[in-house]
Amino acid sequence: MDLFWFRAAVPLSLAVLMVAVSLAMPPSPLPATIGVCCLVGMALIWRDISTKMRGENRTLGGLLSQYVAVKVVGWLGRRQRRKLEADTQKVKQAQEETLLQRLRKNANTLYGKQYDFSSIKDSNEFRARHPITTYKDYCELINRIAAGEEKLIIAEKPLVLAMTSGTSGHSAMLLSTKDTNTEFFLQGVAVCLDAMRQAVPETDSLQRTTKFFYMPTFRQSKAGIPIGPNSSTPVSSRHMLNLYTTPAPAFEVPSEKDTLYLHLLFALKDPSVGTLESNFASTVFYAFSALQERWQELVEDIERGKINSVLSLEPQVRARLEALMKPDKERAAHLRAHFEDGFRGIAKRLWPHLHLVLAVDSGSNQIYGEMLRENYCKGVPFYSPFYAATEGLIGVNLWPQEASRHYLLCPRSMFCEFLPERSLDIEMPHTLLMEEVKEGENYELVVTNASGLFRYRLGDIVKVVGFHNQCPVVEFQYRRGQMLNVRGEKVSEALFLGALKKAVTQWLGAQLVDYCCAESGILGDLIGGSDPHYQVFLELNGVRKLTEEQRHKLDVCLQQDSAVYKSFRIKGSIGPMRVQLVAEGAFKELRRQMMAHSSTSPNTFKMHRVLHRKEYAEFLLGKAFS
């Protein structure tokens, strides 16, 4: 008998035995009833499992644990979705309760006593008493917490000293608590999985997911608190690893490059992969780029049933991984044929039952999502589930099938205030609450979270695109620190990217791979004296050279989209853009440099669209060839 079916028969046989024993005992309805219920329950579970799509070579234990996890998370998702719907109908009440909960919990901290949190009765009193803050207001206190002091800002010891990605300048060190993680899972993950299964019913299966994530490097503070990125890791997800194609030993590999190879290898072995998942679309894009470069090695490994000898693996890790390999010439032949047919739409050919790519593809990840949809993942739906930051969960996307990425703000995750875009530079601006914002307007978010930030300027500018019941639905626009601003023109990332995409469509055969900009001032004498201007670095596919007329198209497109920029260009206060093409792979190298100079991991990295460090701009200048 097949081992799989043997294992399936064992619990069913035990249930039958239980019924037989209960019937042989002195007459009593309870044991017999229990035995029958067990048998019926096992039969129903097995019937449900047998109707769902699942991968090959799955053990009964693995299927059962995945089945239970799916059912539990599904129940939680439906429960949390009902709570969210109820809260959106009483937003003011939900926000007031969330705020007062935060204040009461931290009332006896040094910070809480300073602002007398215990006596604050409502949000109006809180806003009158507590000023709007930025990171500099917390930096010293967080450093003291890292050194071992307690009850300074929050009542409990933080789980992690979480480093931000640093896209707006230097990385900031924030506190991450158990409450932050619990909220993210319940109000974020569970709700979004419910929305995903409603929109894409095929994902309610027992297929495995390929999740591209990596073991980050943590260092320890003086008090022994881990310092590093605040995101899901293989360790924090250890109870869920059986849901993924990548086996657990692969996550012990410290090298991102080698771990990615193993992600790809075990994903390719399984033709029934149902979902590709990562925090950001950029990580999925880099994975497919690596697949395009190394597919021949990967196919050979599958054909031989061996792990590539060039991977730097500990002997015991290699042995555990190779125990899961066996020669599969048939699968290797199919893969080779698919790769030789080209990479456009390759995902759906490699995995015919692939239902979804689950990754954030808004903001700075927008171009990666577009490239994946146009090329590698053509024909596969995408779902961008969250709007979140190191500071915590901000919003959830309840509309997976919509092309625009809109997020419903979570009334129980953070207490939110809104600074109108026109008031961003005012010294003591007045904020609005959720029930006061207007559709079509842009605002900077000011948040009070579960981990010690109070009236904190997040730096994110969002547009209110509508309401779900009483709760705002927003679309991310840009980061304040990622604006081009040499004369006060304030060109946002979204505005510049829109102009760039229009220009690229006018460059015959060109496809945008990546880009970033620098204000001319940070490069100084390296580019010669001239009026302040934008230095633009582009990596393109399909073209090796741009004429001066083509380069000027980008400047013209931005002038068309920004009246302020156009006025400065007409007056000569801002000089023409300098557009330079960089060598293939330059942005991959830049990404490695950026991660090496920060505590950012591959799981949380976001490309800086406006460079603030001279060495990064110099690096790209050195890679420019046209």
C-alpha positions as CSV (number, residue, x, y, z in Angstrom):
1,M,0.0,0.0,0.0
2,D,1.3,3.5,-0.8
3,L,2.7,5.2,2.3
4,F,0.5,8.2,1.9
5,W,-2.7,6.1,1.9
6,F,-1.3,3.9,4.7
7,R,-0.9,7.0,6.9
8,A,-4.4,8.1,5.9
9,A,-5.8,4.8,6.9
10,V,-4.3,4.8,10.4
11,P,-6.5,7.5,12.0
12,L,-9.5,6.2,10.2
13,S,-8.8,2.7,11.5
14,L,-8.4,4.1,15.0
15,A,-11.7,5.8,14.7
16,V,-13.4,2.6,13.6
17,L,-11.7,0.7,16.5
18,M,-13.0,3.3,18.9
19,V,-16.5,2.7,17.7
20,A,-16.1,-1.1,18.0
21,V,-14.7,-0.8,21.5
22,S,-17.5,1.5,22.5
23,L,-20.1,-0.9,21.1
24,A,-18.5,-3.8,23.0
25,M,-18.7,-2.0,26.3
26,P,-21.8,-2.1,28.6
27,P,-24.7,-0.2,27.1
28,S,-24.1,3.6,27.4
29,P,-24.9,6.0,24.6
30,L,-22.0,8.4,25.3
31,P,-18.9,6.3,24.2
32,A,-20.7,5.1,21.1
33,T,-21.8,8.6,20.2
34,I,-18.2,9.9,20.6
35,G,-16.8,7.1,18.5
36,V,-19.3,7.6,15.7
37,C,-18.6,11.4,15.8
38,C,-14.9,10.8,15.5
39,L,-15.4,8.5,12.6
40,V,-17.7,10.8,10.8
41,G,-15.5,13.8,11.5
42,M,-12.4,12.1,10.2
43,A,-14.3,10.9,7.1
44,L,-15.6,14.4,6.4
45,I,-12.2,16.0,6.8
46,W,-10.6,13.4,4.6
47,R,-13.3,13.9,1.9
48,D,-12.7,17.7,2.1
49,I,-9.0,17.2,1.8
50,S,-9.4,14.8,-1.2
51,T,-11.5,17.3,-3.1
52,K,-8.8,20.1,-2.9
53,M,-5.9,20.5,-5.2
54,R,-2.6,19.5,-3.6
55,G,0.9,19.0,-4.7
56,E,2.7,15.8,-5.4
57,N,4.6,13.8,-2.7
58,R,2.7,15.3,0.2
59,T,2.6,13.5,3.5
60,L,-0.6,13.1,5.4
61,G,0.9,15.0,8.3
62,G,1.8,17.9,6.1
63,L,-1.6,18.0,4.4
64,L,-3.5,17.8,7.8
65,S,-1.4,20.6,9.3
66,Q,-1.9,22.8,6.2
67,Y,-5.6,22.0,6.2
68,V,-6.0,22.9,9.9
69,A,-3.9,26.1,9.4
70,V,-6.1,27.1,6.4
71,K,-9.3,26.5,8.4
72,V,-8.2,28.3,11.5
73,V,-6.9,31.4,9.6
74,G,-10.1,31.3,7.4
75,W,-12.2,31.4,10.6
76,L,-10.1,34.2,12.1
77,G,-10.3,36.1,8.8
78,R,-14.1,36.0,8.7
79,R,-14.3,37.0,12.3
80,Q,-11.9,39.9,11.9
81,R,-13.6,41.0,8.8
82,R,-17.0,41.2,10.6
83,K,-15.3,43.3,13.3
84,L,-13.7,45.6,10.8
85,E,-17.0,46.1,9.0
86,A,-18.6,47.0,12.3
87,D,-15.8,49.5,13.1
88,T,-16.2,51.2,9.8
89,Q,-19.7,52.0,10.7
90,K,-18.6,53.8,13.9
91,V,-15.2,55.1,13.0
92,K,-15.1,57.9,15.6
93,Q,-15.9,55.6,18.4
94,A,-13.4,53.0,17.3
95,Q,-10.7,55.6,16.9
96,E,-11.4,57.1,20.4
97,E,-11.3,53.7,22.0
98,T,-8.0,52.8,20.3
99,L,-6.4,56.1,21.4
100,L,-7.5,55.8,25.0
101,Q,-6.3,52.2,25.1
102,R,-2.9,53.2,24.0
103,L,-2.7,56.1,26.5
104,R,-4.0,54.0,29.5
105,K,-1.5,51.2,28.8
106,N,1.4,53.6,28.8
107,A,0.2,56.1,31.4
108,N,2.8,55.0,34.0
109,T,5.8,55.3,31.7
110,L,8.2,58.3,32.0
111,Y,6.7,59.6,28.7
112,G,3.1,59.0,29.8
113,K,3.6,60.8,33.1
114,Q,5.2,63.8,31.3
115,Y,2.0,64.3,29.3
116,D,-0.3,63.0,32.0
117,F,-1.9,60.3,29.8
118,S,-4.0,59.0,32.7
119,S,-6.1,62.2,32.8
120,I,-6.8,62.5,29.1
121,K,-10.4,61.9,28.3
122,D,-10.7,62.1,24.5
123,S,-8.9,62.9,21.3
124,N,-9.5,66.6,21.5
125,E,-7.8,66.8,24.8
126,F,-5.0,64.6,23.6
127,R,-4.3,66.8,20.5
128,A,-4.4,70.0,22.7
129,R,-1.9,68.6,25.2
130,H,0.5,66.6,23.0
131,P,2.5,68.2,20.2
132,I,3.0,66.6,16.8
133,T,6.3,64.7,16.8
134,T,9.0,63.4,14.6
135,Y,11.8,60.8,15.1
136,K,14.1,63.2,16.8
137,D,11.6,63.5,19.7
138,Y,12.1,59.8,20.5
139,C,15.7,59.1,19.4
140,E,17.3,59.6,22.8
141,L,14.6,57.6,24.7
142,I,14.9,54.7,22.3
143,N,18.7,54.7,22.7
144,R,18.1,54.5,26.5
145,I,15.7,51.6,26.0
146,A,18.3,49.8,23.8
147,A,20.8,50.3,26.7
148,G,18.4,48.6,29.2
149,E,16.2,51.2,30.7
150,E,12.5,50.3,31.0
151,K,9.1,52.0,31.1
152,L,10.4,55.1,29.3
153,I,7.9,55.2,26.4
154,I,6.1,51.8,26.6
155,A,5.1,49.7,29.5
156,E,6.7,46.4,28.3
157,K,10.1,45.5,26.9
158,P,10.1,45.7,23.1
159,L,10.5,42.4,21.2
160,V,12.7,44.1,18.5
161,L,14.4,47.4,17.9
162,A,13.1,47.7,14.4
163,M,15.1,49.5,11.7
164,T,13.3,51.4,9.0
165,S,14.3,51.1,5.4
166,G,15.8,54.5,5.2
167,T,14.2,55.6,2.0
168,S,13.8,59.2,3.4
169,G,17.3,59.5,4.7
170,H,19.0,57.6,7.5
171,S,17.4,54.5,9.0
172,A,15.4,55.1,12.2
173,M,15.3,52.7,15.1
174,L,11.8,52.1,16.4
175,L,10.2,49.9,19.0
176,S,8.2,46.7,18.0
177,T,6.0,45.1,20.5
178,K,3.8,42.0,20.9
179,D,0.7,44.2,20.3
180,T,2.2,45.5,17.0
181,N,2.7,41.9,15.8
182,T,-0.7,40.7,17.0
183,E,-2.5,43.6,15.4
184,F,-0.7,43.0,12.1
185,F,-1.7,39.3,12.0
186,L,-5.3,39.7,13.1
187,Q,-6.3,43.0,11.5
188,G,-4.0,42.6,8.5
189,V,-3.0,39.0,7.5
190,A,-6.2,37.3,8.5
191,V,-8.5,40.0,6.9
192,C,-6.5,40.1,3.7
193,L,-6.5,36.3,3.3
194,D,-10.2,36.3,3.7
195,A,-10.5,39.0,1.0
196,M,-8.1,37.0,-1.2
197,R,-10.1,33.8,-1.0
198,Q,-13.3,35.6,-1.7
199,A,-11.8,37.2,-4.8
200,V,-9.8,34.2,-6.0
201,P,-11.6,31.1,-4.7
202,E,-8.9,28.8,-6.3
203,T,-6.5,29.9,-3.5
204,D,-8.6,27.9,-1.0
205,S,-6.6,24.8,-1.8
206,L,-3.8,22.7,-0.3
207,Q,-1.3,23.7,-2.9
208,R,2.0,25.0,-1.7
209,T,3.2,28.6,-1.9
210,T,6.6,29.7,-3.0
211,K,7.5,32.5,-0.6
212,F,10.6,34.5,-1.3
213,F,11.9,35.6,2.1
214,Y,15.2,35.4,3.8
215,M,16.8,35.1,7.3
216,P,17.8,38.7,8.2
217,T,20.8,39.5,10.3
218,F,20.2,40.8,13.7
219,R,22.6,42.4,16.1
220,Q,22.0,42.8,19.8
221,S,21.6,46.1,21.8
222,K,23.5,46.6,25.0
223,A,20.4,45.2,26.8
224,G,20.3,42.2,24.6
225,I,17.3,43.4,22.5
226,P,17.5,42.2,18.8
227,I,18.1,45.1,16.3
228,G,17.0,44.6,12.8
229,P,14.1,44.7,10.3
230,N,10.5,44.4,11.5
231,S,9.0,41.8,9.1
232,S,8.0,38.2,8.9
233,T,11.1,35.9,8.9
234,P,11.5,32.1,8.6
235,V,12.0,32.0,12.4
236,S,8.8,33.9,13.2
237,S,6.9,31.8,10.6
238,R,8.5,28.5,11.6
239,H,5.1,26.9,12.3
240,M,4.0,27.8,8.7
241,L,7.0,26.6,6.8
242,N,5.3,23.4,5.7
243,L,3.0,25.6,3.6
244,Y,5.9,26.6,1.4
245,T,7.9,24.8,-1.3
246,T,11.2,25.8,0.3
247,P,12.3,23.2,2.9
248,A,13.2,24.4,6.4
249,P,17.0,23.7,6.1
250,A,17.3,26.2,3.3
251,F,16.4,29.0,5.7
252,E,19.6,28.3,7.6
253,V,21.7,29.5,4.7
254,P,23.0,33.0,5.4
255,S,23.6,34.0,1.8
256,E,20.7,35.7,0.1
257,K,22.0,34.6,-3.3
258,D,22.2,30.9,-2.2
259,T,18.8,31.0,-0.4
260,L,17.2,32.4,-3.6
261,Y,18.7,29.6,-5.6
262,L,17.2,27.1,-3.2
263,H,13.8,28.9,-3.3
264,L,13.8,28.6,-7.1
265,L,15.1,25.0,-7.1
266,F,12.4,23.6,-4.9
267,A,9.7,25.7,-6.5
268,L,10.6,24.3,-10.0
269,K,10.5,20.8,-8.6
270,D,6.8,21.3,-7.8
271,P,4.5,21.9,-10.8
272,S,1.5,22.5,-8.6
273,V,2.6,25.7,-7.0
274,G,-0.5,27.9,-6.3
275,T,0.9,31.2,-5.1
276,L,4.1,33.2,-5.4
277,E,4.5,35.4,-2.3
278,S,6.8,38.1,-1.0
279,N,6.6,41.3,1.0
280,F,7.3,43.4,-2.1
281,A,7.0,42.9,-5.9
282,S,10.7,43.9,-6.2
283,T,11.7,40.7,-4.5
284,V,9.6,38.6,-6.9
285,F,11.1,40.5,-9.8
286,Y,14.7,39.9,-8.6
287,A,13.8,36.2,-8.2
288,F,12.7,35.9,-11.8
289,S,15.8,37.8,-13.0
290,A,17.9,35.3,-11.2
291,L,15.8,32.5,-12.7
292,Q,16.5,33.8,-16.2
293,E,20.3,33.9,-15.4
294,R,20.6,30.5,-13.8
295,W,17.8,28.3,-15.2
296,Q,20.3,25.9,-16.8
297,E,22.0,25.1,-13.5
298,L,18.6,24.7,-11.8
299,V,17.4,22.3,-14.5
300,E,20.6,20.2,-14.3
301,D,20.2,19.9,-10.5
302,I,16.6,18.6,-10.9
303,E,17.7,16.2,-13.6
304,R,20.6,14.8,-11.5
305,G,18.8,15.0,-8.1
306,K,21.7,17.0,-6.6
307,I,22.3,20.5,-5.1
308,N,24.6,22.7,-7.1
309,S,28.2,22.4,-5.8
310,V,28.9,26.1,-6.1
311,L,26.4,26.9,-3.3
312,S,28.2,27.7,0.0
313,L,26.3,25.3,2.3
314,E,27.2,23.7,5.6
315,P,27.7,20.0,5.1
316,Q,24.7,19.0,7.3
317,V,22.5,21.5,5.5
318,R,23.5,20.2,2.2
319,A,22.9,16.6,3.3
320,R,19.4,17.4,4.6
321,L,18.5,19.2,1.4
322,E,19.9,16.5,-0.9
323,A,17.9,13.9,1.0
324,L,14.8,15.7,-0.5
325,M,16.2,15.5,-4.0
326,K,15.9,12.6,-6.5
327,P,16.6,12.6,-10.2
328,D,13.6,13.8,-12.2
329,K,14.5,13.7,-15.9
330,E,10.9,14.1,-17.0
331,R,10.4,17.3,-15.0
332,A,13.8,18.6,-16.1
333,A,12.8,18.0,-19.8
334,H,9.6,19.9,-19.4
335,L,11.3,22.8,-17.7
336,R,14.0,23.0,-20.3
337,A,11.4,23.2,-23.1
338,H,9.6,26.0,-21.3
339,F,12.7,28.0,-20.7
340,E,13.8,27.6,-24.3
341,D,10.5,29.0,-25.4
342,G,11.4,32.3,-23.7
343,F,10.5,34.1,-20.5
344,R,7.4,36.1,-21.4
345,G,4.6,34.4,-19.4
346,I,7.0,31.9,-18.0
347,A,5.4,31.7,-14.6
348,K,2.1,30.3,-15.9
349,R,4.0,27.7,-18.1
350,L,6.2,26.5,-15.2
351,W,3.2,26.3,-12.8
352,P,0.0,25.8,-14.8
353,H,-2.1,26.0,-11.6
354,L,-0.6,29.3,-10.4
355,H,-3.5,31.4,-9.2
356,L,-1.9,34.5,-7.7
357,V,1.2,36.7,-7.0
358,L,0.8,38.0,-3.5
359,A,3.1,41.1,-2.9
360,V,2.9,44.8,-2.4
361,D,3.2,46.5,-5.8
362,S,2.3,50.1,-4.9
363,G,4.5,53.1,-4.2
364,S,8.2,52.5,-5.0
365,N,7.3,48.9,-6.0
366,Q,4.9,49.9,-8.8
367,I,7.4,49.5,-11.6
368,Y,8.4,46.0,-10.5
369,G,4.7,44.9,-10.5
370,E,4.2,46.4,-13.9
371,M,7.3,44.6,-15.3
372,L,6.2,41.3,-13.8
373,R,2.7,41.6,-15.2
374,E,4.0,42.5,-18.7
375,N,6.7,39.9,-18.8
376,Y,7.4,37.0,-16.4
377,C,4.0,36.7,-14.8
378,K,1.8,37.7,-17.7
379,G,-1.7,36.4,-17.2
380,V,-1.4,35.9,-13.4
381,P,-3.5,38.0,-11.1
382,F,-1.7,40.2,-8.5
383,Y,-2.9,41.1,-5.0
384,S,-1.2,43.9,-3.0
385,P,-2.7,43.2,0.4
386,F,-1.4,45.7,2.9
387,Y,-0.4,49.3,3.4
388,A,2.1,49.0,6.3
389,A,5.4,50.4,7.6
390,T,7.9,49.7,10.4
391,E,5.5,51.7,12.5
392,G,2.8,49.1,12.1
393,L,-0.3,48.2,10.0
394,I,-2.0,51.2,8.4
395,G,-4.5,49.8,5.9
396,V,-5.8,46.7,4.1
397,N,-6.8,46.2,0.5
398,L,-10.3,44.7,0.4
399,W,-10.5,44.8,-3.4
400,P,-7.9,42.4,-4.8
401,Q,-9.4,42.4,-8.3
402,E,-9.2,46.2,-8.8
403,A,-6.2,47.5,-10.7
404,S,-5.8,50.5,-8.5
405,R,-4.2,49.9,-5.1
406,H,-6.6,51.3,-2.5
407,Y,-6.4,50.6,1.2
408,L,-9.0,50.8,3.9
409,L,-7.5,52.4,7.0
410,C,-7.7,50.1,10.0
411,P,-9.6,52.0,12.8
412,R,-8.3,49.7,15.5
413,S,-4.6,49.5,14.5
414,M,-3.5,53.2,14.8
415,F,-5.1,56.4,15.9
416,C,-4.8,58.5,12.7
417,E,-4.7,62.2,12.1
418,F,-4.4,63.9,8.8
419,L,-2.3,66.9,7.8
420,P,-3.6,68.6,4.7
421,E,-0.9,68.7,2.0
422,R,-1.0,72.5,1.9
423,S,-0.2,72.6,5.6
424,L,2.9,70.4,5.6
425,D,5.4,73.2,6.1
426,I,3.4,75.1,8.8
427,E,5.1,75.0,12.2
428,M,2.0,74.1,14.3
429,P,-0.5,72.7,11.8
430,H,-4.1,71.7,12.6
431,T,-4.9,68.0,12.0
432,L,-8.2,66.4,10.9
433,L,-9.6,63.1,12.1
434,M,-10.9,60.2,10.0
435,E,-14.5,61.5,10.0
436,E,-13.3,65.0,8.9
437,V,-11.2,64.2,5.8
438,K,-12.5,64.9,2.3
439,E,-12.5,62.7,-0.8
440,G,-10.0,63.8,-3.4
441,E,-7.6,65.6,-1.0
442,N,-4.0,64.7,-0.1
443,Y,-2.9,64.4,3.5
444,E,0.2,63.4,5.5
445,L,-0.6,60.7,8.0
446,V,0.1,61.4,11.7
447,V,-0.2,58.3,13.8
448,T,-0.4,57.1,17.4
449,N,0.6,53.4,17.4
450,A,0.9,50.4,19.8
451,S,4.6,50.8,20.2
452,G,5.4,54.2,21.6
453,L,4.8,56.7,18.9
454,F,2.4,59.5,19.7
455,R,1.1,62.0,17.1
456,Y,4.0,60.9,14.9
457,R,4.5,62.3,11.4
458,L,4.8,59.2,9.3
459,G,6.1,61.1,6.2
460,D,3.6,59.3,3.9
461,I,1.3,61.4,1.7
462,V,-1.9,59.6,0.9
463,K,-5.0,60.6,-1.2
464,V,-8.5,59.9,0.1
465,V,-10.1,58.2,-2.8
466,G,-13.4,57.3,-1.1
467,F,-15.0,55.9,2.0
468,H,-16.1,52.4,3.1
469,N,-19.0,53.2,5.3
470,Q,-17.5,56.0,7.4
471,C,-13.9,54.9,7.1
472,P,-11.5,56.6,4.6
473,V,-10.0,54.5,1.7
474,V,-6.6,55.9,0.7
475,E,-4.1,55.6,-2.1
476,F,-0.4,56.0,-1.4
477,Q,1.1,59.0,-3.2
478,Y,4.6,59.6,-2.1
479,R,7.1,59.9,0.8
480,R,8.0,63.4,1.9
481,G,11.7,62.5,2.0
482,Q,11.5,61.2,-1.6
483,M,10.8,64.5,-3.3
484,L,12.9,66.3,-5.8
485,N,13.2,69.9,-4.6
486,V,16.1,72.1,-5.8
487,R,14.1,75.4,-5.9
488,G,11.0,74.7,-3.9
489,E,9.2,72.9,-6.8
490,K,8.6,69.7,-4.7
491,V,8.3,67.0,-7.4
492,S,7.0,63.9,-5.8
493,E,8.0,60.3,-6.6
494,A,4.5,59.6,-8.1
495,L,4.7,62.8,-10.3
496,F,8.1,62.0,-11.6
497,L,7.4,58.3,-12.3
498,G,4.3,59.3,-14.3
499,A,6.3,61.6,-16.5
500,L,9.1,59.0,-16.9
501,K,6.6,56.3,-18.0
502,K,5.2,58.7,-20.6
503,A,8.6,59.5,-21.9
504,V,9.6,55.8,-22.1
505,T,6.6,55.0,-24.3
506,Q,8.1,57.5,-26.8
507,W,11.5,55.8,-26.8
508,L,11.0,53.1,-29.4
509,G,11.7,49.6,-28.1
510,A,12.6,50.8,-24.6
511,Q,11.4,49.1,-21.4
512,L,12.1,50.6,-18.0
513,V,14.0,48.2,-15.6
514,D,14.8,50.6,-12.8
515,Y,15.5,54.3,-12.1
516,C,16.5,56.8,-9.5
517,C,17.3,60.5,-9.3
518,A,19.7,62.8,-7.5
519,E,19.6,66.6,-7.0
520,S,22.7,68.0,-8.7
521,G,23.9,69.6,-5.4
522,I,24.9,66.3,-3.9
523,L,27.3,65.5,-6.8
524,G,29.0,68.9,-6.8
525,D,32.1,69.2,-9.0
526,L,31.7,65.7,-10.4
527,I,29.2,66.9,-12.9
528,G,30.5,70.4,-13.5
529,G,29.0,73.8,-12.6
530,S,25.5,74.6,-13.9
531,D,22.1,75.6,-12.7
532,P,20.5,73.2,-10.2
533,H,18.9,70.3,-12.0
534,Y,18.0,66.6,-11.7
535,Q,20.5,63.9,-12.4
536,V,18.4,60.9,-13.7
537,F,19.8,57.4,-13.8
538,L,18.0,54.8,-15.9
539,E,18.4,51.1,-16.6
540,L,16.6,50.2,-19.8
541,N,16.0,47.1,-21.8
542,G,15.7,47.3,-25.6
543,V,17.9,50.4,-26.2
544,R,21.6,51.1,-25.8
545,K,21.6,54.8,-26.5
546,L,19.3,57.8,-26.3
547,T,19.5,60.9,-28.5
548,E,19.5,64.3,-26.9
549,E,16.0,64.8,-28.3
550,Q,14.8,61.6,-26.6
551,R,16.4,62.6,-23.3
552,H,14.7,66.0,-23.5
553,K,11.4,64.2,-23.8
554,L,11.5,63.4,-20.1
555,D,12.0,67.0,-19.2
556,V,9.1,68.0,-21.5
557,C,6.8,65.3,-19.9
558,L,7.6,66.5,-16.4
559,Q,6.9,70.1,-17.5
560,Q,3.5,69.0,-18.9
561,D,2.6,67.3,-15.5
562,S,4.0,70.0,-13.2
563,A,3.2,73.6,-13.7
564,V,5.6,74.6,-10.9
565,Y,8.5,72.7,-12.4
566,K,7.7,74.2,-15.9
567,S,7.7,77.8,-14.5
568,F,11.2,77.3,-13.0
569,R,12.4,75.8,-16.2
570,I,11.1,78.7,-18.3
571,K,12.7,81.2,-15.9
572,G,16.0,79.2,-16.1
573,S,16.1,78.8,-12.3
574,I,16.2,75.0,-12.9
575,G,18.5,73.6,-15.6
576,P,17.5,70.8,-18.0
577,M,17.6,67.2,-16.6
578,R,20.7,65.1,-17.3
579,V,19.5,61.7,-18.2
580,Q,22.1,58.9,-18.1
581,L,21.8,55.2,-19.0
582,V,23.6,52.8,-16.6
583,A,24.9,49.3,-17.3
584,E,22.7,46.2,-16.9
585,G,22.7,45.1,-13.3
586,A,23.8,48.4,-11.9
587,F,20.7,48.7,-9.7
588,K,21.1,45.2,-8.4
589,E,24.6,46.2,-7.3
590,L,23.3,49.4,-5.8
591,R,20.7,47.4,-3.9
592,R,23.4,45.3,-2.3
593,Q,25.4,48.4,-1.4
594,M,22.4,50.0,0.2
595,M,21.6,46.9,2.3
596,A,25.2,46.6,3.3
597,H,25.2,50.2,4.7
598,S,21.9,49.8,6.7
599,S,20.1,47.2,8.8
600,T,17.6,46.6,6.0
601,S,17.1,42.9,4.9
602,P,16.0,41.7,1.5
603,N,12.5,41.2,3.0
604,T,12.1,44.9,3.7
605,F,14.3,46.7,1.1
606,K,12.8,49.5,-1.0
607,M,14.8,51.2,-3.7
608,H,15.5,54.8,-3.0
609,R,14.1,56.8,-5.8
610,V,15.7,60.1,-4.7
611,L,19.3,59.5,-3.6
612,H,20.5,61.5,-0.6
613,R,23.9,59.9,-0.2
614,K,26.7,61.1,-2.4
615,E,28.4,57.7,-2.6
616,Y,25.3,56.1,-4.2
617,A,25.0,58.8,-6.8
618,E,28.8,58.5,-7.5
619,F,28.4,54.7,-7.9
620,L,25.7,55.1,-10.6
621,L,27.7,57.8,-12.2
622,G,30.5,55.3,-12.5
623,K,28.1,52.8,-14.2
624,A,26.8,55.3,-16.7
625,F,27.7,54.6,-20.3
626,S,25.4,56.9,-22.3
